[in-house]
Amino acid sequence: MTDDLYTIGQLARRTGLPVRTIRFWSDSGVLPPTGWSDGGYRLYDAAAVARLELVRTLRELGLGLDVVQQVLARQRTVADVAAAHVRALDAEIRLLQVRRAVLASVAARNSTTEEMSLMHKLAQLSATERQELIDEYVDTTFDGVPPESPGYGIAQGMRQLTLPDQPTPAQVDAWVELAELVTDPGFRARTREMAIAGTEPRPVAQLDYDYGLLTARSGAALDEGIAPESARGQEIVREVVGDLGAQARRTLADEMALFSDARVERYWALLGTLNGWEPFTPKVPAFEWFISGLRAGA
């Protein structure tokens, strides 16, 4: 030290920073020397020491030298820079969280290279792009469905999509499966069929059963392994719809089959996973059992 001036070597010992780092910052203009010694060495005063500590802090927080220079020149405040850096870090954290969830899903599913690539691609879509994918599917499926139709309200519900900023592996899986589902031509055709059918007059037989009773009785029969065509299975069918004739049974079976689809129900389950809704017990298996029971007795 010379008259309270420090050489780069002395600054390095005082601060613990490498000599090459201090020299680089000095060459970059963020730590200009206070003066020069007779031997041509750069010298720095106490203010430069304080400046060096600020530069180190800002650099450790991840700010580039150009931003550090702006702060030191009072072109930007530390608060403004910190706020901008927080936003950038938040975006980076969200990206890393999605990547982690994708990798966890790949590991759990023992995915192939192609599946991993697809999962990564779909998970990288922005929130806007994800919503656009769902909206395009819903718009195509319900095109021409009048606003007064029950299907119109269903369409609005099908748009509800939220992938959290910190998705779990299960949510990444759900989003990938949902995206694959809505881009499948067969699924799109099936849901379009259901949407259009919902705008047409329905047969009276649609009203000839109790929904809650049907799902309860059929669900229990499934759990017990009762065949729908068995004597006990046919008793259960009659408990729900009474003694319908063969034609009425066929009509009701066709009606139920038209609006019962496991993949459509799966769509709602996946939306529930993404949006954090309470899980529900699938009802389609119970309806499929009951449809088989109706047809067996027709």
C-alpha positions in Angstrom: 0.0 0.0 0.0 1.3 3.5 -0.9 -0.4 6.5 0.7 -3.7 4.5 1.1 -3.5 3.4 -2.5 -3.5 -0.3 -3.4 -2.0 -2.4 -6.2 -3.9 -5.1 -7.8 -2.0 -7.7 -5.8 -2.9 -5.9 -2.6 -6.5 -5.7 -3.6 -6.5 -9.4 -4.3 -5.1 -10.2 -0.9 -7.6 -7.8 0.8 -10.7 -9.1 -1.1 -9.8 -12.7 -1.8 -10.4 -12.2 -5.5 -7.9 -13.5 -8.1 -5.5 -11.0 -9.6 -6.6 -12.0 -13.1 -10.3 -11.2 -12.3 -9.5 -7.8 -10.9 -7.2 -7.0 -13.9 -10.0 -8.1 -16.3 -12.6 -5.9 -14.6 -10.1 -3.0 -14.7 -9.5 -3.6 -18.4 -13.2 -3.8 -19.0 -13.8 -0.3 -17.5 -15.8 -1.3 -14.4 -12.9 -0.8 -12.1 -10.8 2.1 -13.5 -7.5 2.7 -11.6 -7.2 5.7 -9.4 -3.7 6.4 -10.6 -0.4 4.7 -11.6 2.8 4.1 -9.6 6.2 5.3 -10.8 6.8 1.7 -11.9 3.6 1.7 -14.1 1.4 -0.3 -11.7 -2.2 0.5 -11.4 -3.3 1.9 -8.0 -6.7 2.0 -6.4 -8.0 4.0 -3.5 -10.6 3.2 -0.8 -13.5 4.2 -3.1 -12.2 1.8 -5.7 -12.2 -1.0 -3.0 -15.8 -0.3 -2.3 -16.6 -0.2 -6.0 -14.8 -3.6 -6.3 -17.0 -5.1 -3.6 -20.1 -3.9 -5.4 -18.9 -5.3 -8.7 -18.2 -8.6 -7.1 -21.7 -8.7 -5.5 -23.4 -7.8 -8.7 -21.4 -10.4 -10.7 -22.1 -13.1 -8.1 -25.8 -12.4 -8.6 -25.4 -13.2 -12.3 -25.4 -9.7 -13.8 -23.3 -9.1 -16.9 -20.5 -6.6 -17.0 -22.5 -4.3 -19.3 -25.3 -4.2 -16.7 -22.8 -3.7 -13.9 -21.3 -0.8 -15.8 -24.8 0.8 -16.2 -25.4 0.5 -12.5 -22.0 2.1 -11.6 -22.7 4.9 -14.1 -26.1 5.4 -12.5 -27.8 4.7 -15.8 -29.9 2.1 -14.0 -30.7 1.6 -10.4 -29.9 -1.5 -8.4 -33.6 -1.9 -7.7 -34.5 -1.9 -11.4 -31.7 -4.3 -12.3 -32.8 -6.6 -9.4 -36.4 -6.6 -10.6 -35.4 -7.4 -14.1 -33.1 -10.1 -13.0 -35.8 -11.7 -10.8 -38.1 -11.9 -13.8 -35.3 -13.6 -15.8 -34.5 -16.0 -13.0 -38.2 -16.9 -12.6 -38.4 -17.8 -16.3 -35.2 -19.8 -16.0 -36.5 -21.6 -12.9 -39.8 -22.5 -14.6 -37.9 -23.9 -17.6 -35.7 -26.0 -15.3 -38.7 -27.2 -13.4 -40.4 -28.3 -16.6 -37.2 -30.0 -17.7 -36.9 -31.8 -14.4 -40.5 -33.0 -14.6 -40.0 -34.3 -18.1 -36.8 -36.2 -17.1 -38.6 -37.6 -14.1 -41.4 -38.8 -16.3 -39.0 -40.3 -18.8 -37.2 -42.2 -16.1 -40.5 -43.4 -14.5 -42.0 -44.5 -17.9 -38.8 -45.9 -19.3 -39.5 -43.8 -22.4 -37.8 -44.3 -25.7 -35.7 -41.6 -27.3 -38.7 -40.6 -29.6 -41.1 -40.4 -26.6 -38.6 -38.2 -24.7 -38.2 -35.9 -27.6 -42.0 -35.6 -28.0 -42.5 -35.0 -24.2 -39.8 -32.3 -24.2 -41.2 -30.6 -27.3 -44.8 -30.5 -25.9 -43.6 -29.4 -22.4 -41.6 -26.5 -23.9 -44.7 -25.0 -25.5 -45.7 -21.6 -23.9 -48.9 -21.2 -22.0 -50.3 -19.4 -25.0 -49.3 -22.2 -27.4 -50.8 -24.8 -25.2 -54.1 -23.0 -25.0 -54.1 -22.5 -28.7 -53.7 -26.2 -29.3 -56.7 -26.9 -27.0 -58.8 -24.1 -28.5 -58.2 -25.3 -32.0 -59.4 -28.7 -31.1 -62.5 -27.4 -29.3 -63.3 -25.0 -32.1 -63.1 -27.7 -34.7 -65.1 -30.2 -32.6 -67.9 -27.8 -31.8 -68.0 -25.8 -35.0 -71.7 -25.1 -35.8 -73.0 -26.1 -32.4 -75.5 -23.3 -31.4 -74.9 -21.4 -28.1 -78.2 -22.6 -26.7 -77.1 -26.3 -27.1 -75.9 -28.2 -24.0 -72.7 -29.0 -26.0 -71.8 -25.3 -26.2 -71.3 -25.2 -22.4 -69.3 -28.4 -22.5 -67.0 -26.9 -25.1 -66.2 -23.9 -22.8 -65.4 -26.3 -20.0 -63.1 -28.3 -22.3 -61.0 -25.1 -22.8 -59.9 -24.9 -19.1 -56.3 -25.6 -19.3 -53.6 -24.7 -16.7 -50.1 -26.2 -16.5 -48.6 -24.9 -13.3 -45.2 -23.1 -13.4 -43.9 -25.9 -11.2 -45.5 -29.0 -12.8 -45.2 -32.4 -11.2 -44.1 -35.3 -13.3 -47.8 -36.4 -13.3 -48.9 -33.1 -14.7 -46.2 -33.2 -17.5 -47.5 -36.7 -18.3 -51.1 -35.4 -18.3 -50.2 -32.6 -20.6 -48.3 -34.8 -23.1 -51.2 -37.3 -23.1 -53.8 -34.6 -23.6 -51.8 -33.1 -26.5 -51.5 -36.5 -28.1 -55.2 -37.0 -27.6 -56.5 -33.8 -29.2 -54.3 -34.2 -32.2 -55.5 -37.8 -32.9 -57.8 -37.8 -35.9 -59.9 -40.7 -34.5 -60.5 -38.9 -31.2 -61.4 -35.7 -32.9 -63.9 -37.5 -35.2 -65.4 -39.2 -32.2 -65.9 -36.1 -30.1 -67.2 -34.3 -33.2 -69.8 -37.0 -33.6 -70.9 -36.6 -29.9 -71.0 -32.8 -30.2 -73.3 -32.9 -33.3 -75.5 -35.6 -31.8 -76.0 -33.4 -28.8 -77.8 -30.8 -31.0 -80.3 -33.4 -32.4 -83.6 -34.5 -30.8 -83.0 -37.5 -28.5 -85.3 -40.5 -28.1 -87.6 -40.6 -25.2 -85.7 -43.7 -23.9 -82.9 -41.4 -22.8 -85.1 -40.4 -19.9 -86.0 -43.9 -18.8 -83.3 -44.5 -16.2 -81.8 -43.0 -13.1 -78.2 -41.9 -13.7 -77.1 -42.3 -10.1 -78.8 -45.7 -9.7 -77.3 -46.9 -12.9 -73.7 -46.0 -12.0 -74.1 -47.4 -8.5 -75.6 -50.7 -9.5 -73.4 -51.2 -12.6 -70.2 -50.1 -10.7 -70.9 -52.6 -7.9 -71.6 -55.4 -10.5 -68.2 -54.6 -12.1 -66.4 -54.8 -8.8 -68.1 -58.1 -8.0 -67.3 -59.6 -11.4 -71.0 -60.1 -12.3 -71.4 -60.6 -16.1 -74.0 -58.3 -17.6 -75.6 -61.2 -19.5 -76.0 -63.4 -16.4 -79.2 -63.8 -14.6 -78.0 -61.5 -11.8 -76.8 -59.0 -14.4 -80.2 -58.9 -16.0 -81.8 -58.4 -12.7 -79.6 -55.3 -12.1 -80.6 -54.0 -15.6 -84.3 -54.4 -14.7 -83.8 -52.6 -11.4 -82.6 -49.6 -13.2 -84.9 -49.4 -16.3 -87.7 -51.7 -15.5 -89.2 -54.2 -18.0 -88.3 -52.5 -21.3 -89.1 -54.3 -24.5 -86.3 -55.5 -26.9 -86.6 -52.4 -29.2 -86.5 -50.0 -26.3 -83.5 -51.7 -24.8 -81.7 -51.4 -28.2 -82.6 -47.8 -28.5 -81.4 -47.0 -25.0 -78.2 -49.0 -25.5 -77.4 -47.1 -28.7 -78.1 -43.8 -27.0 -75.8 -44.6 -24.1 -73.1 -45.9 -26.4 -73.3 -42.7 -28.5 -72.4 -40.6 -25.5 -70.1 -43.0 -23.6 -66.5 -42.9 -24.6 -63.5 -43.8 -22.3 -61.2 -41.5 -24.1 -63.5 -38.5 -23.8 -63.8 -39.2 -20.1 -60.0 -39.5 -20.0 -59.8 -36.0 -21.5 -61.6 -34.6 -18.4 -59.5 -36.6 -16.0 -56.3 -35.2 -17.7 -57.8 -31.6 -17.4 -58.4 -32.4 -13.7 -54.8 -33.4 -13.2 -53.5 -30.2 -14.9 -55.9 -27.9 -13.1 -55.6 -29.5 -9.7 -59.3 -30.6 -9.6 -60.5 -33.4 -7.3 -60.1 -36.7 -9.0 -63.3 -38.6 -10.0 -64.2 -42.2 -10.4 -64.6 -43.1 -14.1 -68.2 -43.7 -15.0 -67.8 -45.0 -18.6 -66.9 -48.6 -17.5 -70.2 -48.8 -15.6 -72.1 -47.5 -18.6 -70.3 -50.0 -20.9 -71.3 -52.8 -18.5 -74.9 -51.6 -18.6 -75.0 -51.2 -22.4 -73.8 -54.8 -22.7 -76.6 -55.8 -20.2 -79.2 -54.0 -22.3 -78.1 -55.6 -25.5 -77.8 -59.1 -24.0 -81.5 -59.0 -23.0 -82.7 -57.5 -26.4 
